[in-house]
Amino acid sequence: MRNSQMKRASYLAAAPLLFLAIAEAPAADPPRSGHPVFDRAVELVTDNFHDESAIDRFAAAVRREIEDPQSPVAKASPPERIDQAIDAVLASLDASHMGHFQPDTIDYFELADIFRYAIRNDMRRLFPPDGEVSYPGIGMVARPENGARFVSDVYDGSPADRAGILVGDEVLSVDGKPYHEIESFSGKIGRPVELRLRRRAGAEPITLKIAVEKLRPLPAFEKAIEESAEVATHDGRKIGYIRLWTLAARNSMGAVAEALADGKLKDADGLVLDLRGRWGGGSSDAAELFVGDTPSFRLIPRKGEDVLANVRWRRPVVAIIDEGSRSGLEVFAYALKVNGIPLVGARTAGALLAGRGYLLPDDSLLEIAVSDAVLEENTRLEGAGVEPDLPVPFSLPYAAGHDPQRDAAIEEMRRILARG
């Protein structure tokens, strides 16, 4: 049964995720407000959104926004108010892979690197001199919750990781000023900043000095995947762990394969695979490393080192999922689930469309869902997601680095190994 299910899962999501796709343009002209950024966003959505039957609903939302005397597009408004208007009309489509991103956010830079081919003609202008996406930062993402900002991601091996920042820390200030994802670190590459945090509710703040680095998104993700690999001994058995931050980086799965075949995880008795990522992307057959039935092999030249040609992991696996498991990572999770590999955590994002990035006149980035994605036997994950076999909630504020989902996955692996 495992092999037949694997064969069904191997061709899931034939449409590439987070990559270029093109939709036919509807005939009707979209409503216009006279604001160049808003109107260009409306035009791009009208011409490229994958579901043409939804365009009338979208046009109605645009008209309401234009005709509302309180709308930012009905009067001279600052850029942030135009952002709100764009967000409002995008929300009318109720679809994933729809978003508007400004260059004062980490999302902007990460998506610009993921969509680099789609915006290739502007890369050198946006990221001089060589067109390589980079931004000043420390390898930390914080998200708003209850009027505060809490660390939601610390990239393995990053300055934030080395400094001891923990998931759940409340971010209070950087160099005595309010925290901003990009602005707080701009012009400070190679210099330390003082980051004030609160680790527990009501506790006194702590201050950490952290060096700012020039971060390149996709290489940073590859490094984070490599650095996340570790092994711990439980009940005399070695349990490995690795986090797949994204499938969009060129060597995402290569980093996992290397760790399993020749790296830190090669002697592990079982593996906890963390699919709580930042972005999806990647090949739809990435899960083949764990569920494929082709044999592992190496290419052995007359001279030089052996080359890994095909890696297959045959030992037990438990995967962790949550709302950060989206797009290609959801296909990955689905393939594991139909092959009997247990999933621990929370339901995935339910974000399985194919997206493309477009630049707007102000150089903000618009992501549009340009293709639908339907799995075998008309299975849809968009809006539904993949449910865990073992649900485990996670509360972010003041988590102090405690990770109940990872702990539960390790316990599940211990039970599997104990059964022999």
N, C-alpha and C positions, 0 to 999 in steps of 0.2 A: 504493500500500500504506500509506503514511504516513497518508493521510486516513481510510481504513477502520479502521486501528488506533486513530486518535484518536477516532473516533466510538464505538468499543467502550469506550475508556478513560474517556470523558466521563461515563458514568453509573455509574462504579464506586462501591462502598460507599454505597449509597443510605441506609443508616442513618447519621444524624449521629454524629460521633465526639466523645466527651467531653461530650455534652450529655444532657439529660433523656430517659429512656425508662422504661417501666413494665413489669414482668413480673407475671404472675398468681401469687398466693400458693398454695403447696402446702397441702393440708388438714392434715397432721400438725403438731402443735406441736413446736417444737425443744426439745432438752434444756436444762435450766436449772441454773445453778451457784449462784444467789443473789447473784452480783456484778452490780450494775446495768449497768456499762459492758460487761463481757464478754457478758452475756445480751442486751443490746440489739444488740450487733454480730451475734451469732448469729441473732437474730430477723430483722434486716434482710437478712442474706445469705439466710436460708431463704426469705424472702418475695420477694426481688427478683433473685437470681442468675439469669442468662439460661437456664441449662441445668438444668431440673428433674430430669433423670435423675441429676445429680451430687449432689443434696441428701442422699440416703441415705449416700453416702460422706462428705460433710461432717458429717452428724449423728454418724457413727461416730467421726470425728476429735474432735468436740466431747465425746462421751462419754469417750473415752480421756483427754482433757485434764482433764475433771471428776473422773474416778475415780482418776487418778494422784495418789498421796499427795504427790509432790514438785511437783505443778503449782501455780502461783501462785493459781489459782482455788480450790484445795482448802484454802487457809489465808489468813490476813490477810497481804496482800502490798502493797508500795508500787506506785504507778501504773506504773512502768517494767516491773515483772514481769507485770502484767496486759497490757501492750502485747505482751510476748513470747508470752503465751498466745493473744492474738488473732492475732498473726502466724502462729503455728503452725497454727491451724485454717484460716486463709485459704490457707496454702500447700497444704493438702490438695486444693484445687480446681485447682491447676496452671493458672491462667488469668491473663492480663494484666488491667490495670485493676482490680486488687484490692490495696488497701493501707490502712494505718492511719497517720495522720499527726498528730503533736502540734504545738502552737503554738510550740515551740522550734526549728522547722525552717523553712527557706525553702520547701520543698515545700508545707507547710501553707498559707502565704500565697498562693503562686502558684496552687495548686489551689482555694483559697477564692475567688479572683477568677475563675477559669475556671468554677467551679460556682456562681457568685453567684446565678443564678436559682433553682437547686435549694434553696439555703439562704437565700433572700431574706427570710424572716420573721425571721431572726436577725441580719441584717447590721448593723443599727444598734446592737444590743446588743454584738456582737462587735467592731465597729470604729466606736466613737463618734467624733464625733457624727453624721456624715453617712452612715455605712455604706460608706465607700470603703476598700477593703483597702489597708493600707500596713504597712511594717515598717522598722525602722532597719537600714541596711546600707551596703555599699560597692559592690555589684554584682559580687560574686564568689561562686562556688560551689566548695567543696572536698570531695573524696570520700576516704574511707578506703581505704588500700591498704598491705598489709604493715606494719600497726601504726602508720602515719603518715597524715597528711592532705595531699593534693596538690591544687592548684588545677586543676579540670577545666573551668571556664567563667569567662571574664571578659566581662561584658556590654559591648559596644561603647559608648563614650561615657560610661561609668560612672566614679565616683571611682577604682575599682580600675584601670580602663583608663588613666585620665589619670595615675595614679601610677606606672605602669609594671609592675604585677604581670603575670607571664607564666604561661601554662598550663604546668603541670608543677612550679611552685614548691612546695616543702614549707612548709606553714604551721606555725610553731613556737609563736607566742603572740600575743596582743593585749593591749597595755598590761601586759605581764609576766605574764599569766595564760593558762591553756589556752584555745585557740580554741573558741568555740561560735557556731553560725550566727547566732543572734538575741541571746542573752545578752551576747555580747562587745560589742555595739553599743547595747544598750538604755540609754536615758537619755542618749545621747551625740550626738543629732542636732545638726548645726551645729558640732560640735567635732571636732578631729583625734584619731585614735588612732594608736598606734605598733604596726605590724605587723612581726613578725620572721619572716623567710623564709630558706630555704636553697635556692639556685638549682641547685647541683650537689652530687652525693653527696660528703660529706666536706668540703665547702667551709665557710668561715666564714659565719655568718649575716649577713644584711643587714637593715637596719631602714628601713621606709618610713613616713612620716607621711601619713595619708589622712583626709580629712574624711568623717564619717558623714552620710548623707542619709536623708530620709524617702522610701522607694521604694514606688511603686505598681506592682504586678507587670505588668499588661497594658500600661499606658502605657510602662513601662520596656522591655518587649519591643519595642514599636513604635519607640521611640527607638533601641534597639540595632540593629534592622534597618536603619533609615535611616543610622545612623552607620557601619555596617559597609561600606557601598558605597564602593568605590575602584577606580581604574584604574591599571594599570601598563603600560608599553610594553615589548614583547618583539619582537625582530626587526623593528622598525619598525611593529608592529601593536599596537593598544590592546586589552588584555584586562581586562575588568571583573570584579568580584567582589562578591557580596552574600550575607549569611548570613540565612536564614529561621529565626529562633530558635523560632518557633511559628506555627501557623495560628490559634490560639485568640483572639488579639487582634483587635479589630474591624477595624483598618486594616493587618493584616499584609501582605496581598497588595496593598493600595493603596499602601503604602510602596514595595514592589518595583516596581509599575507606574509610580509617579511617578519613581523613580530611572532607570528605563529610558526613559521618554518625555521627560522634561524635566530630569532631575537629572544626577548625576555620571556615569551610565552611558550616556547617550543617544548618545554618539559612539563607544562601544566596538565593536570589530570582532567580538568574541566574549565570551561570559559564562561565568564559573565560578559556579554556583549551589550554595551550601552548605546542605544539608538536615540538617546535624548539629544538631538542635534540642534544646530542653528538654522540650517537650510537643507533642502533635499538634493535635487539634481542627480546626475550620474546615470549610470547604465541600469536598465531595468532588470538585468540578470546578475546584479552584484551579490545576491544571496547564494549564488552557485557555490561560493567558497565553502558554505556550510551544508548545503543540501544537494549539491551536484553529484552525479554518479560517475563522472569521468575520473580516471586515476591521477594521483599526484605524480609528477615527474620533473626531472632536471635535465638540462642540456649540458653535457660534459665535453668540453672542447679538448683538443690535443694539448693545448697550452692555455694557461690562464685559469680563472676561477669558474666553478660551476655556475649555471644560471637557472634560477627558478623559472620554470615554464608553466607549471600548473600546480597550484596548492589547493588541497582539499583537507578540511578539518573533520576528522572522524570521531572525535571525542565529544562528551556531552557539552551542550550549550544551553544557557538561559539568557534571555534578552530582556533589557529594560526599555520601556516605552513611556512617553507622556505626550503632552500637547506640543512639545518641541519636535516630535517625530512627525515630519510632514513630507509631502510630495514623494520623492524617490525613496526616502527612508520609510514611508508607509508601505510602499510596494515591498521593500525589504522585509518589514515586519509581517506583512501578509504572507509572503512566501515562507517565512519561518513558521508561522502559525499553522498553515495548511500541511506542513511537514511534521507537525507534532512537537515543535520546539516551544517550551513554555515561555510566555510573555508576562512580565511583572511590571506593575506601575499603574499608569492611567491611560485612558483612551487617547489615541493619536489625534492629530489636528483635524483630520477629515479634509485635507487640502490637496486634492489630487487632480489638478488641471496642469496644462503646460503653459508656462509664462514666458513672456519676452519683455525686455526693457526698452524704453524709448526716452530720448532726451526731450525736454520741453524748452521753450525759449529762454527761460531763466536758468538753464542747466540743471534743474531738478530732474529726478528720474521717475518715470511713470512705468509701473509694471502692469501688464494686461494679460489676462488669461486668453490665449489665442487658440488653444485646442482643448477639446474634452479628452478625458482619459478613462477608458472603461476596461476592466479586467475580464478575465475568462468568464464565460457563462453570464455575461452582462452584469457582473459584479461591480458596484460603484462604491468607492471609498470617499468621494467628494461629499462633504456634509455628514458622513457616517463615521469614518475612521475605522481603526482596528481596536477591538476591545482586548484588554489584558486577561490572561487566564487567572492571574492572582492580583486583584486590585489592591493598590497601596497608595493612600493619599500622601501628598507632600505639601507642607505649609512653608512658604518662603520666608516671611519676616522673622528675623532673629533665629534662623535655623542653626547658626554657629557652626556651619559645615556638616551638621548631622544630615545623613541621607537615608531615610527609612526605605526608599525604593531599592537602593543598592544593597542595603543590609538584608532586605527580604530576598533579593535575587541570590545573594551569597548563601543564605539559609536554604533556599530551594536547591541550589547546587550541592550543598552538603547532604541533603536528603537523597538526591539522585546518586551521588557517589557512594553513600552508605548502602544503597540498595544493590550496588555492584553491577 
